[in-house]
């Protein structure tokens, strides 16, 4: 039987082909639909999002920090400079793995825990695409390590920036202050737009007081970058405006002399030009190197400064509050003359002590311990000032009363802030009955008036206040607020006038003559500095007790702990006929005024030797 022959089923094959073609076509249509839907979503629905992201990736707006204004002394000596420094920063949007990047950087450069802590704080406060500084002041080797590893550190940048530098270290530390990194509290209070790209701000002193003027205005540039954030080209640029330069009244040479004279001691020197109110020297010792604070002082250095018994961070010129001692006697003498209670010929008997009517207590004169008696049987104003007779001023203070002393000495600016253009100034204390009642809730006692009459008791002044008061004496009543800054950019700054102290010319003459005798008189308390002096100086010595001494107690100062010894003070102005400098000096625990008046002599010599004739 023959086998059946199977013929090709063309129709069936066509059906199969058609079905397969339809499936393939449907699959293609489906894929095309998905592609179109995705395209529609990207181009229509999310266009803004991706176009913005793409533009950020390509074009960036970068802040350009302004150059901080420089600070010069009156002769053009540069006191605060800006120097380039290389800063390691991260742009977090470009960093793929932050912890891994930080770990990698830690293998290349030294990164302290404090650097990381401050970096993380700044990272929380930054704006998008702002570089966040991690390390300042990279050295050449550290820059090289970063450069050769740059390809594996996306988002890491090293930029040169200008940073503050104080070329004279501690010499002007308290007068200038310093800048430091912007902290969290400052970040919350400053105009952040004005400080974009700036990491430092004035902390204290002139740097703080004139922060707005020194800082300048930030600029911007639009740049094109690659995927790693590297700038390819600058598209647009608006240059920053530099801060204003400051020219001070301070004199570098005078500051150096005063600082050297105080070397190794705790004290302060303030010198003022009485004609302008300009501060010529302002020294507080011990001091510190301002450069330590610019990029964050180390814990070890800060602890050493903070824990020092000599408190070098303390600006004694405006924050130190000391009993002025006998340096206030010229002002109290003027009060007595102006009140008509004394005249230059008026005399007081001086047995070496004074007793209030109806009181058995004896208030001793300082000379009683040395001579066993007073200065002379009768003491007049000239002798009282020249020899610093306490008994004379006990008697005058009793008759002036404490409120009379308060009201007159207030005209010299004692017991209140002078208004100087710096920071952290303290007021001191000029006591009165109302002051004691308000501050201590106690009545005023007559014996306390006698203490105020010789600059002791509750009275406290700063060295700056004493210098200003001396300037008022030198100008015979002209009173200006002291100023450190002479020029702000191209603008001259004049020290504001305070209400002048109007007094009889003969009274000024009598007091100034008494102060001249302090230095040039045969028995003047500062006669030791008159030797070789080619000009005439008016001065007044002062000694301020640090600890209370029992009545009639006898003690040897050399046996007292050094920090319990008396403070030494001296005020002076010169030349006598036309003063161009007024000085106040205090040497803490110096034992007496003999520690202070040689310093004043050296400062005045330095000024007059250099002053043009």
Buried (B, 14 or more C-beta within 10 A) or exposed (E): EEEEEEEEEEEEEEEEEEEEEEEEEEEEEEEEEEEEEEEEEEEEEEEEEEEEEEEBBEEBEBBBBBBBBBBBBBEEBBBBBBEEBBBBBBBBEBBEEEEEBBEBBEEBBEBEEEBBEBBEBBBEEBEEBBBBBBBBEBEEEBBEBBEEBBEEBBBBBBEEBBBBBBEBEBBBBBBBBBBBBBBEEEBEEBEBEBBBBBBBBBBBBBBBBBBEBBBBEBBBBBBEBEEBBEEEEEEEEEEBEBBBBBBBBBBBBBBBBBBBBBEEBBBBBBBBBBBBBBBBBBBBBBBBBBBBBBBBBEEEEBEEBEEEEEBBBBBBBBBBBBBBBBBBBBBBBBBBBBBEBBEBEBBBEBEBBBEBEEEEEBBBBBBBBEEEBBBBEEBBBBBBBBBBBBBBBBBBBBEBBBBBBBBBBEBBBBBBBBBBBBBBBBBBBBBBBEBBEEEEEEEBEBBBBBBBBBBBBBBBBBBBBBBBBBBBBBBBBBBBBBBBBBBBEEEEBEBEEBEBBEBEEEBBEBBBBBBBBBBBBEEBBBBEBBEEBEEEBBBBBBBBBBEEEEEEEEEEEEEBEEEEBBBBBBBBBBBBEEBBBBBBBBBBBBBBBBBBBBBBBBBBBBBBEEEEE
